[in-house]
C-alpha cells in the first residue's frame, strides 16, 4: 500500500545533507546532463518541422541540408533540432485524501506530432477534479543553420547526436539551459506529493549521477540547486507471528495483521533545471536505486 508524505511516522534519518552533497561547478556535471527541456502546448503544436532532406534521403547528418516547413528566420540563424520524447499530465486522486498523481506518456505510444498532441475534451473533467496537462518533453540533439528563408526553408545540419529525420521539430536554441555553478541547499518547503515521475533513459531504476524528472516545478517554488532526500514508500507486510492463519485473532481482527513498514531512505537529488510544472534533478548519492514513484522530502528533517 502506498502512502502520502503526511501519513509517515518519524524515524531516524540516515545521513545529513552537509555530509551528502557539496557545492559543485557545472563542469563537473556536464557529462551527466541530458539535453532535455519541457515546452508548452503552443510551442509544441506550432513549432516548425523538418519536412524533407537533401536528395530525398530518409535521414540526414552533419553537412547535409534539411528542409523546414513553417520557419521564418533569416540566413545565418542557428536553431535547435529536437525530438519529442513524451508528455506529462496529472490526474485527480481516486480517493478524497489521496494526492494527485503525475503521469508521463512516451512518444512511442503515438504516431507523430498529431497523435502526441494533447486533445482537451470531456475526459479532462471528472467527479474527482480536472485532469491537468503539464507539458511536452523534447530532447535537443542537433543544430541547424538557415541558408535560405522560404517555405520550406533550407537549413544546413551543423551537428547532430543522431540522424535527423522528417517530423523532427525546430526550436530556438536554449542559450543558457544550465547555471554556471550549483550551490546545493535545502528548500524552504517541499511541495505536497513531490515524486519521481520519469528517467531520461528507459530504465526501471537509476543510481548516482543519473537524471530524473520530478513532479513539481517553478510554480510550486522549485529552484535550481534545491536538494531533497529521496524516500521509497514502505511496503505492507502481514504479521504472521501473532496473527497466524486460522487463528481467532486473525479472523476477528484481519486489518490488525497488516503492518505498514516505514519509508526507506534512498539518496539525495539536486534540481538543476526548472520548468513551470516539471523539473529535472541529478541523483547525487544513494544507498539504493531510485524508482519511479519515490517521493521527495526535506533533507534536514525526517518524514
C-alpha positions in Angstrom: 0.0 0.0 0.0 1.3 3.5 -0.9 1.0 6.4 1.5 1.4 10.1 1.1 4.1 12.0 3.0 1.6 13.1 5.6 0.9 9.6 6.8 4.5 8.7 7.5 5.7 8.3 11.1 9.0 9.9 12.3 12.1 7.7 12.1 15.9 8.1 12.3 17.5 9.9 9.4 20.3 8.0 7.7 22.6 10.9 6.8 22.8 14.7 6.8 22.7 16.9 3.8 26.0 18.6 4.8 27.8 15.3 4.6 26.0 14.1 1.5 26.3 17.0 -1.0 28.9 19.6 -1.6 28.9 22.7 -3.9 29.7 21.7 -7.5 30.5 23.6 -10.7 28.6 22.9 -13.9 31.9 21.5 -15.4 31.6 18.5 -13.0 28.0 17.8 -14.2 28.0 18.3 -17.9 28.8 14.7 -18.9 25.8 13.6 -16.9 23.2 16.1 -18.1 20.8 15.3 -20.9 19.7 18.0 -23.3 16.0 17.7 -22.4 13.5 20.5 -21.9 9.8 20.9 -21.3 7.8 23.1 -23.7 4.2 24.3 -23.7 1.3 23.1 -25.8 1.5 26.2 -28.1 5.3 25.8 -28.6 4.9 22.1 -29.5 1.9 22.4 -31.7 3.3 25.3 -33.8 7.0 24.5 -33.9 8.5 24.4 -37.4 9.3 20.9 -38.5 11.7 19.0 -40.9 9.7 18.1 -44.0 12.5 16.6 -46.1 16.2 16.1 -46.6 18.8 16.7 -49.3 18.4 14.4 -52.3 15.2 13.0 -50.8 17.1 11.0 -48.2 15.3 9.4 -45.3 17.9 10.5 -42.8 20.3 13.4 -42.5 23.6 14.1 -40.8 26.1 17.0 -40.4 26.9 18.7 -43.6 23.6 17.9 -45.3 20.6 20.1 -46.0 17.3 19.8 -44.2 14.1 21.5 -45.4 12.0 23.0 -42.7 8.3 23.9 -43.0 6.8 26.8 -41.0 10.1 28.5 -40.3 10.6 32.2 -40.8 14.2 33.1 -40.0 17.0 35.0 -41.9 20.0 33.1 -43.3 22.7 32.5 -40.7 20.2 31.9 -37.9 21.1 28.9 -35.8 18.3 26.8 -34.3 18.0 23.6 -32.3 16.6 20.4 -33.8 14.6 18.5 -31.2 12.5 15.3 -31.0 9.6 14.8 -28.7 10.1 12.1 -26.0 6.8 12.3 -24.2 4.2 14.4 -22.4 3.3 15.0 -18.8 -0.1 15.3 -17.1 -1.6 14.8 -13.7 -4.8 13.1 -12.6 -7.3 13.7 -9.9 -6.9 11.3 -6.9 -9.1 8.2 -6.7 -10.0 8.9 -3.0 -10.6 12.2 -1.1 -7.3 12.1 0.9 -5.0 10.8 -1.9 -2.7 13.2 -3.7 -2.8 14.0 -7.4 -0.5 11.6 -9.4 1.7 12.8 -12.3 1.9 10.6 -15.4 4.3 10.5 -18.4 3.3 9.1 -21.7 6.2 8.4 -24.1 6.2 9.4 -27.7 6.5 5.7 -28.7 2.8 5.4 -27.9 1.8 7.8 -30.7 2.1 8.3 -34.4 3.9 11.6 -35.0 3.0 15.1 -33.7 -0.8 14.8 -34.4 -1.0 11.7 -32.3 1.0 13.1 -29.4 -0.9 16.4 -29.3 -2.9 16.8 -26.1 -6.6 16.9 -27.0 -8.7 18.8 -24.5 -12.1 17.3 -24.1 -14.8 15.8 -21.7 -12.3 13.2 -20.3 -10.5 16.1 -18.6 -13.4 16.8 -16.3 -14.1 14.1 -13.7 -16.1 13.9 -10.5 -12.8 14.0 -8.6 -11.4 17.0 -10.3 -9.9 18.1 -13.6 -7.0 16.5 -15.4 -4.2 19.0 -15.9 -1.7 18.9 -18.8 1.8 19.8 -17.7 3.9 20.0 -20.9 5.8 18.2 -23.6 9.3 16.8 -23.1 11.7 17.2 -26.0 15.3 16.2 -26.5 17.8 18.7 -28.2 20.1 16.6 -30.4 21.4 18.9 -33.1 21.9 22.4 -34.6 20.7 23.8 -37.9 21.9 26.9 -39.7 19.4 28.6 -42.0 20.8 29.0 -45.6 17.6 30.1 -47.3 14.4 31.8 -45.9 11.5 30.3 -47.8 8.7 27.9 -47.3 10.1 25.4 -46.9 13.3 26.9 -45.6 16.7 25.4 -46.3 19.0 24.7 -43.3 22.4 23.1 -43.0 22.8 20.4 -40.3 25.7 21.8 -38.4 25.9 18.8 -36.0 23.6 16.1 -34.6 24.0 13.4 -32.0 22.0 11.1 -34.2 20.3 11.3 -37.6 17.8 14.0 -38.4 14.5 12.8 -40.0 11.3 14.2 -41.2 9.0 15.2 -38.4 11.8 16.5 -36.1 10.9 19.9 -34.7 13.0 23.1 -34.9 13.1 25.5 -31.9 15.2 28.4 -30.8 18.5 27.4 -29.2 18.3 27.5 -25.4 21.2 29.8 -24.8 21.7 29.2 -21.1 20.0 25.9 -20.2 22.1 25.4 -17.0 23.5 27.6 -14.3 27.3 28.1 -14.2 27.5 26.7 -10.7 25.2 24.9 -8.4 25.1 25.5 -4.7 23.1 22.7 -3.1 20.7 23.9 -0.5 17.6 22.7 1.4 14.3 24.1 0.1 12.2 26.5 2.1 9.4 24.0 1.9 8.7 20.8 0.0 5.5 20.7 -2.2 3.0 18.1 -1.3 3.4 14.8 -3.1 6.6 15.7 -5.0 7.7 12.5 -6.6 10.0 10.9 -9.2 8.0 10.7 -12.4 10.4 9.6 -15.1 14.0 8.9 -16.0 15.9 10.3 -19.0 16.6 6.7 -20.1 14.2 3.8 -20.4 15.2 2.1 -17.1 13.3 0.6 -14.2 15.7 2.2 -11.6 18.6 4.6 -11.6 21.5 5.5 -9.3 24.0 8.3 -8.7 24.8 10.8 -11.4 21.7 10.0 -13.4 18.9 12.4 -14.3 15.3 12.1 -13.1 12.2 14.1 -13.8 10.3 15.5 -10.8 6.6 16.2 -10.5 6.8 19.8 -9.4 8.3 23.0 -11.0 8.7 26.7 -10.6 5.0 27.4 -9.9 5.5 25.2 -6.8 8.5 27.1 -5.6 11.2 24.7 -7.0 14.5 26.3 -7.8 17.8 25.2 -9.2 20.2 23.9 -6.5 17.5 22.8 -4.2 18.4 19.4 -2.8 15.9 16.8 -1.5 16.1 13.4 0.2 14.5 10.6 -1.8 12.5 8.0 0.0 10.8 4.8 -1.1 7.3 4.1 0.4 7.4 1.3 2.9 5.8 -2.0 1.9 2.8 -3.6 3.6 3.5 -6.9 5.3 1.5 -9.5 7.3 2.3 -10.2 10.9 2.2 -13.9 10.8 3.6 -14.3 14.3 0.6 -13.0 16.3 -1.9 -13.4 13.5 -1.4 -16.9 12.3 -3.6 -18.3 9.6 -6.8 -19.8 11.0 -6.4 -18.1 14.4 -9.2 -16.3 16.1 -7.1 -13.2 16.3 -6.6 -13.2 12.5 -10.3 -13.9 12.0 -11.7 -11.2 14.2 -9.0 -8.5 13.5 -7.8 -9.1 9.9 -6.8 -5.5 9.4 -4.5 -5.6 12.5 -2.5 -8.3 10.8 -1.4 -5.8 8.2 1.7 -3.7 9.0 2.9 -0.7 7.0 6.7 -0.6 7.1 8.4 2.8 7.5 9.7 4.6 4.3 13.3 3.8 3.3 15.9 6.5 2.6 17.2 6.1 -1.0 19.6 9.1 -1.6 19.7 12.8 -2.4 18.7 14.6 -5.6 19.6 18.1 -6.7 17.4 20.1 -9.0 19.4 21.6 -11.9 16.8 22.6 -14.4 13.3 24.0 -13.6 10.3 24.5 -15.8 6.8 25.8 -14.9 5.3 22.5 -13.7 8.1 19.9 -14.0 11.8 19.9 -13.1 14.9 17.8 -13.6 17.2 16.6 -10.9 20.6 14.8 -10.7 20.9 12.0 -8.2 23.9 13.0 -6.1 24.3 9.9 -4.0 22.3 6.8 -3.0 22.2 3.8 -0.9 19.6 2.1 -3.1 18.3 2.6 -6.6 15.7 5.3 -7.2 12.4 4.1 -8.7 9.5 6.0 -10.3 7.0 6.9 -7.6 9.6 7.5 -4.9 8.8 10.8 -3.0 11.0 13.7 -2.1 11.4 15.2 1.4 13.3 18.0 3.2 16.9 16.8 3.6 17.2 18.4 7.0 14.1 16.7 8.5 12.7 13.2 8.8 9.4 12.2 7.1 
